[in-house]
Amino acid sequence: TDWFIFTIKVDDPNGLVDIQEMYFKLYRPDGTLSAPAGQTYRLMVDDGNANFGDAIAGDGTYSYRSYFDLTAQTGVWRYEFQAKDRNGNLSNVITHNMTVN
């Protein structure tokens, strides 16, 4: 299995302590949502846990470690990243496409 890590730097005018969560929605090539049961998104971490792909806790760089297995749909997968602060304000959405062959 070939693992990869997504990282994204987050900032907030009220400081990093105001960031409640950083997450992404993942869409398969056929347009359907790929998420854990009962959820619509996947949380990223900034806790320094290398098992989840994060190098330094609390630095504002959120990470997510993942892979595609051999049964994954081929084509373009779309990632939509967004942050939420403690007041419920949402950041702009950052979109990234990844092609699986």
N, C-alpha and C positions, 0 to 999 in steps of 0.2 A: 504494500500500500504506500502510495506517495502522498505524504501529508503536506499541507500548505497552511500558511498563517496569514490572515488579513489583519492589518493594524490600521487604526485611524486616530488621528490626533484631534482631541476635543477641547474646546475652550468655552468659557462662559463669563460674561461681564461681572458676575457676582462671585467668581472664583470656581475652582474645580469642585469644591465641596457642595456647590449648588447643582451639580449634575446628578440626576437620579438614576438614569440608565442610558446605555448606548446599545442599540440593537440593529438588526437588519431583517428584512423580509427577503426570502429566496424564492424565485420563480423558475420552474423547469422550462425547458425549451417549448413544451406544449402550452405554456402559460399558466399552468396550475401552480398553486402555492405549495412549497415544501417546508413543513414546520413540524415540530414535535406535537404529539397528540394533544389536542385541546388548546393549542397556542397558535398565534398567527405570526410570531417572529422568534428570532433567536437572540439571546442576550450575549453581549461581548463583555469582557472582563478587563479590569485595571487593578488586579490584585497581586501581581507578581508571581502568579502560579504558572510556571513554565509548561506544565501539562496542558494548559489551556492556551499556550502561546504567548503569555504576557511576560515581559522581561523585568519591569520595574513597577512596583505597586505605587498607585497614587500620582503618577506622572502625567496623567491626562491622555495617555496613549492606550486605547482600548484594543484588545486582541481577540481573535477567534481562530482556533486550530481545527482543521477539518480535512476531509478527503472525499473523493468520489470512488465508489466501489465499481466493480466490473459490470454491474447491472444498471448503472446510472444512464438516464436518457442521454443520447448524444445530441449535440447542438449547442446553442447559446443559452446559458443560464444567466439570469439577471438578479443582481444583488441591489437592494435599496437600503442604504444606511441612514439612520436618523438618531438623534439624541433627544432626550427629554430632561428638563430641569425640574427642580422640586416644586415649582409653581405650575407645572404642567405645560410649560411652553415647549414647543417642538422646534428643532433646528430645520434648516433646509435639508432636502433629501439628496444624498449623493448616490448616484447610480454607477454600478460597475458591471460589465459583462464578462463572462468567462466561457470560453468554448471548450466543450468536452468532446473528444473524438473517439 
